[in-house]
Amino acid sequence: MSSDLFSKRDHGHPPLGADTADAEANAPFIDYGKPLPEGYPGRRVRLMIRDPERLFVYWELDGWRPHKFAVTALTPHGDIVRCVEVPGDCSDAWLELPPGTEGRLLLEALTGDGRHFVAELGFTMPRNRPSDATDEAWGSLDREGHLAPAQGIEGTAAWPLDGVPPWLYTTSGR
Amino acid sequence: MPSLQAPVGSLSLVLHAHLPYVRHPEYESFLEEDWLYEAITETYVPLLRMMDRLEADGVPFALTMSITPPLAEMLADPLLQQRYGKRLQDLLELAAKEADRRRGTPFAEAADFYVRELEEVREIWEGRYGRNVLKGFKRHQDEGRLCIVTCGATHGYLPLMATDEGRRAQVQVARANYRKHFDRDPDGIWLPECAYAPGLDRVLAEAGIRFFFTETHGLTFATPRPKFGHYRPVFCESGVAAFGRDPECSKQVWSADEGYPGDADYREFYRDAGWEAPEEDVRPIIHDGVRRNVGLKYHRITGKVDLQDKQPYFPSAAASKAAEHAGNFLFNRQAQLRHLNGQLGVHPHLVAPYDAELFGHWWFEGPTFLEMFFRKAAFDQQELRLTTPRQWLADNPTAQICTPAASSWGDKGFYGVWLNGDNAWIYKHLHRAEERMAELAMRYSNPTDLERRALNQAARELLLAQASDWAFIMTMKTTVPYAIKRTRDHVHNFNGLYLQVTEGRIEEGWLGELEWKNAAFQEIDYSVFRSDYVTARGAGAAVSSRFD
């Protein structure tokens, strides 16, 4: 339906595979490929920033399964921002945090004899608004591609222009 | 105020041409290869035809295109060229039968149009460019009209990679591949999915890249706040320039409410002869007897009505509408630039990036729109100056120094489309493979010939597994089984090669089969994964790791 034309992605068209999806769904059998290992040897904890408000952390601990895991986000001063607990057979967690938060993420295992440190990782959530810093440094590239200090360009800053763009006319406005 | 006849600002139109590597020699025909064949017919050849026409008519134009390495590899691949030739012939035969079937009906104009169109596509693809459209794009670049930029080697999502070696390899393999196809080094890049994380520019600088593009808030949220917002590029500390997407340019082309492609006169995408033509006529084109879209569509969008109520499509009326929309787009850009110039007191620069496949494949009249836009921009006005980032930087060597913000062009502008509950499972495997590939590259600095082949194939398998398309498809729930299969198979192949190399028992027969099946990047050198080549440590990562 044309009304669906733009609804799925802000690229302006249906997503890749949209026009072969039906044919694949109706194929005689579905092949999901070769199996992958449940895990890999060695201990790994990885933190992935998803957006200004959410991060993902996963771990591989050579199959070790405590009673629970606790994932805690702390400020640089040690204040707790968020804490989640997941069952010991889980190996990942999502955390929601305020945009721009800086701190460290603590992964602990909870067993019958208490809390055990597993790993700690630093993080900085992206900002979801313009920077407060408005100082200006300017540069020019020399022939070798090195950036050298340069005089700034005169003009009025762009940010007062936020709002409804006065230049936009409708598609039949000409 | 500037004179109405003097340039008041510049516009860079950027088309991002990309498809994942969908080449399946192990099957006689394969459904997902159709993505490539349809894009050649409906997008890449029509864009090339547009450039040829403009050149022939002496119309100056400036256009930037990213042609991603997997797409370049497929366009230059003899097997896919041979298969596309057959596909085009089958489509022409179907179009001719449809023209006979629809003679004397309101659909006759469209039916005759497709026969002429497909014959012209064949003449351009085969006659003019010897089955390889890259030759045409290269010629337009060499003659100064087109600025071709590269991308990640397989469109891997750089901020979500675990290692410096992984990010670096995506860029360096892309660079080598660009040189193979275009006989020069790339100076610009379209970051896969426009995804940036602070510091990624240092990986680009290391590869000789001079500019890249960000989503709008990559610049508007940059630090310090850029004086001119996204209306002029900034330099990162590395000296690489960042150009921000202009949302207004985008909105008019792809907004659900205001976008041109939804016009009632344009071709309806979802009503297709693949579902309506006699079964014996469509059988050569479809796979396993399952009906699907084949690219011949005889209805127009009409309005918000059910598919069965769509009205006949008239290509001539649609072309007139495309010309009208091109005029409107130009008018709005002139007004926008005039306004910005007056407010900012400087010459603004707008970046208008789109998926190339929007033009032709999804919005059938898109190439006509672009051609009419270029013609009008060349002859009907002087306020708007068409440029490319390459040309802009040559003309404007000074810019503010800022660090762009984390950003991407997916939903909500960050990384969520590529990292969510549907696809997070892939990263454990991809990250471990990255680590292992770097380990192999360091450990085997003087390999035997067989080891070198296995190491190079391991690098190919890892890169192919990293394509952002698989995570994207899992999120969008289109051809999910295929995306899962591709991820799992490439990781499985990588893991197998890793074990065979490290255990000294390489199975040459299996290796040969993988080299035949997953044959991209024949020029690859696995040593790009060596950690001692990495100079930009920790650059561009949204991932941090801890391990014992």
Interface residues (C-beta under 8 A of the other chain):
Chain A: M1 S2 S3 L5 F6 S7 K8 R9 D10 H11 G12 H13 P14 P15 L16 G17 A18 D19 T20 A21 D22 A23 E24 N26 A27 P28 I30 D31 Y32 G33 K34 P35 L36 P37 G39 Y40 G42 R43 R44 V45 R46 L47 M48 I49 R50 D51 P52 R54 F56 Y58 E60 S91 D92 A119 E120 L121 G122 F123 P126 R127 N128 R129 P130 S131 D132 A133 T134 D135 E136 A137 W138 G139 S140 L141 G145 H146 L147 A150 Q151 G152 I153 E154 G155 T156 A157 A158 W159 L161 P165 P166 W167 L168 Y169 T170 T171 S172 G173 R174
Chain B: L19 P20 L31 E32 D34 W35 E38 P159 L160 A162 A197 A205 R210 T220 F221 A222 T223 P224 R225 P226 K227 F228 G229 H230 Y231 R232 F235 E237 S238 G239 E248 S250 Q252 V253 W254 S255 A256 E258 G259 Y260 P261 G262 D263 E268 F269 Y270 I286 H287 D288 V290 R291 R292 N293 I301 T302 K304 D306 L307 E324 H325 G327 N328 F331 N332 A335 Q336 R338 H339 L340 Q343 L344 G345 V346 Y354 D355 E357 L358 H361 W362 W363 L393 P397 T398 A399 Q400 I401 A405 A406 W409 G410 D411 K412 F414 Y415 G416 L419 N420 A424 Y427 K428 H429 H431 R432 D469 F472 I473 M476 T478 T479 P481 Y482 A483 I484 K485 R486 T487 R488 D489 V491 H492 N495 A542 V543 S544 S545 R546 F547 D548
